[in-house]
């Protein structure tokens, strides 16, 4: 097994207390190895985004332990071991594309010339060379999301956390960005944890799909997707691709019937 960069051990998450308490996650046991692309999928409200936020130390577990890149999630956040991309690009309209990408480096007091060089490299990676001086409001939604990805990768994080980053885009743009994301993942070797409501998207992108139950969210299964790499438009016409979609859908419908006690994501 490949070295795990994320480890959950018996993690619970409860919001509120007393009569108002809501259990969002229940006994999460999960390991994600280096360089994996793992999608989290499950019914609305099952805790997919909460699980992602626990990795990023944006909220704390109520019970259990989380290890990120060999340390606590809190330490990993302080050490900037991960980048995060949300459904909305969250760009600053008064900063150019270049200066938006430079922002994390600026906050880390990286020298100006080094910031500019790194930002140029990241914009080239997401195929936005030539747009450095544009402002976010001058770009399409898909281009804005690529700027957000470039910014998240600017400080070379070990892990990229993505919370439905393409959910608001039209289907054609979404499929194109799926291909670009896979290219970026293969070029950088970054571990990606990706939240989506789309079963086809999860299967197309991922080395593994973690299937979650309805609230309180549990890991029902982790399905290894061993479709050939690199994936392309022909992948979406492959019989095995449709077979994996059916398998994930059936597991979602199956609920808790065969819930494993613990799940480890093996390296592909």
N, C-alpha and C positions, 0 to 999 in steps of 0.2 A: 504493500500500500504506500502511496505517495504521502509525503509529509503533510499533515493537516494544517491549514492556516486558520480555520475556524472550528471550534469545538463547543458544542452545547452539551451540558450534562444535567439532566433532570430539571430543566428550566421551566418555571411557571411565571406567568405575568398576570397580576390582578390589578385592575384599576378601581379606585375607590375603596371604601371600607364598610364594614357592617352590612346593613340591609341594602346599601347602594353598591356593594362590591360586584364587579363584573370580571369573571375569569376569562382572559383573552387567549392565553396559551397554557397548555397542560402537559407537563412532563416531556419537554422537547429534548430528544437525544439525537444529535446530528454532528457529523464530521464532514468538512469540505476540504479536499486536498488542494495543494498548490496547482495553479493553472487550469483548474476545472471551470466550467461554465455551468452554473447550477441555477435553474429557474424554480421559483416557488409559485405553486398554483393551488387554488382552492376556492371555495365559495366566498362571496363578498362578506366581509366581517370576520373571516377565519383567523386573522392575525398575521397575514403575510407581511404587511408593512411594519407591524409591530416587531416581528422577528428581525427584519432588516434594521430597524431602529435600535434594537438591542445590540446588534453587531457594531453599529456605529456609536454606541454609548449615548444615544439621544434620549434613551430611557433606560432604567435599571431593572433587572429581574427581581421578582418577588421571592423566588427561591431558585436554587441551583447555581451553576457556574457557567461562565462564558469565557473562552480563551480566544484571542484574536492575534494571529501572528506570534504565537508563543508568549503572550502576556495578557493581562486583563484588558477587557474592552476599553476601560477608562484610560489605561496607559497607552493603548494603541491609538486612541483618539489624540492624546497629547503628542504622541510621536508622529502623527499624520501618516499612519499606515494605510489609510483608505481614502478614496475619493467617493463622492456621492453625487448622483444625478437623479433629479426628481422629475415628475411628470411635466411640470412647468420648468423652463430653462433657468429661471431666476437670475436673469442678467441685469446689469445696471445700465439703463438707457442712456445715461450721460457719459458712459465710458465707451470708447471704441471697442471693436471686437478684440483687437490686440490687447488693450488694457484690461478687458474682462478676463482674458486668459492669463494675463500676468498677475492678477490680483492675489492668488494664494502665495505666489513667490514674493510679491511685494510685502505681504504680511509676515513672511518669514525672513525679511531683511536680506533677500538675495540681491546682489549688485545689479544695477540697471542693465548693463550690457548682457549679463548672463540671463536675466529675465527675458530680454528681448529675443535672444537666441533660442531659448527653450520654447517661448511662445510661438515663434516662427516654425519650429520643428513640429509642435503639436497641431498648428493650423494646417501644415502640409499633410500631417497624418490623417486629418479629417477632411482633406481636400478642400480647404478654404483659403489657400494661398491667393492673394490678390484682394482679399476682403478685410485686410488688417485695419484699414482706416474707416470702415463702415461702422454704423451704429446698429444695435440690435433691432430697432424699429425699421431699419432698411432691409432686413432679411426675412425670408420665409420662415415658417415654423420649424421646418426640418433643418434649415441652416442654423437657426438659433439653438436647436438641440445639439447640433454638432459642435457649436461653440461651447456649450455646457460640458460636453464630453471632453473636449480639448482642455478646458479649465480643470476638470476633475483629474485628468491624467498629467497635468503640468508638473506636479511634484513627484512623479513616479511612484504612486502608491502601490503597495503589494496587492490590494484588493479594491475592486470597483463595485460599489453598491448602487443598484439602479432600481428605482421605484416607479414602475410603469412609465418609462421615459417616452414611449411612443404612443401612449394611449389616446392622446388628443389629435393624432395625425390621421390623414386620410390613408386608405389601404395601400395605394401605390407608393406614397412616400414612406409609409411604414415598412413595406417590404424592401425598398431600396436601402433604408437605414439599417434594417436587419443584416443585409449583406455587408454594409460598411462596418457595422459593429463587429461582425465575425472577422473581417479583415484586420481591424484594429486589435482585437483579442489575440489573433494569431501572431501579429507583429510584435506586440508588447509582452505577451506571456502573463498578463495580469489575470488574477483570479476574479471572476465575475459572479456576483449573486444578484439575480434579476427577478423582480416581481412582475407578474403579468396575469391578466384574466383570460388571455387567449391561449387555448390549447395548441393550435397550429404554430403560433409564435414560439411557445415554450419548446415544442419538439424540434422545430427548425434550428433554433439557436443553441440548444443545450447539449452538453455531454451527459447531464443528469437532470431529471425533473423530480423535484420533491413535492409529493402530493399531500395536501393538508385537508383535514376534516373541517366541518363546520364548527363554530365556536362552542366550547373552547378549542382552539386550534391544536391539533396533534399531527405529528408526521405519520401518515398512513403507510407510505411507501416511498422509496426512491428508485426511479426507473432509469436505468442506464440506456442512453440513446446512442447506439453504436453505428449510426449512419456515417458514411464515408465523409472525410474532410479533405479539402475544403468543400463546404456546401455551396450550392448555387441554385439557380432557378430550376434546374432539372431535378434537384432534390425534392422539390414540392410535387413532382409528378411520379416519384418513386413509390411503388406499392408498400415498401416497408415504412416509409414516412406515414402513410395513411394507417398502417398497422399500429404504429406507436401512438398516433392520435387516438385511435380506438382504445388502446390499452390504458392511456391516461384517463380518458373519459369514463371507461368502465370502473376504474379504480376510484374516481371521484364519486360515482354513483354507488359504489359498494360500501361507502362510509366506514364504520369501525369494525366491519365484520372480521377482518383479518389483520388488525393493527399489530405491527411488530413492537416488541418492547424497546428496541433501540435500532437505530439506522445508521449505517456508516456509508458514506459515498466513496466508492472505490475509484481510483484513478483509471481513466480510459487508456 
